[in-house]
Amino acid sequence: MITEHFLRFLRHLLPFQAAVVVVVVQIDLLASIPLAHRLVVPLAFQVVVPLALHVVLQVAALVAAFQSLLQLY
């Protein structure tokens, strides 16, 4: 139910604003993991680099989806 409301909220935003919302949510999730205190540096890089790549790809996909929707209208 929360996901449906969140998706409706994202549909009303501009593509850049929606991308920023996704990045902020994922950065908040990343910050909740105490990487610096519990994991060694190589393991932290193994977690952070793929997550950062995932965020970048999600933002790119979200922007592309909104641009394609805008072209339809």
Secondary structure, DSSP 8 states (H G I E B T S, - for coil): -HHHHHHHHHHTS-HHHHHHHHHHHHHHHHHTS-HHHHS-HHHHHHHHHHHHHHHHHHHHHHHHHHHHHHHH-
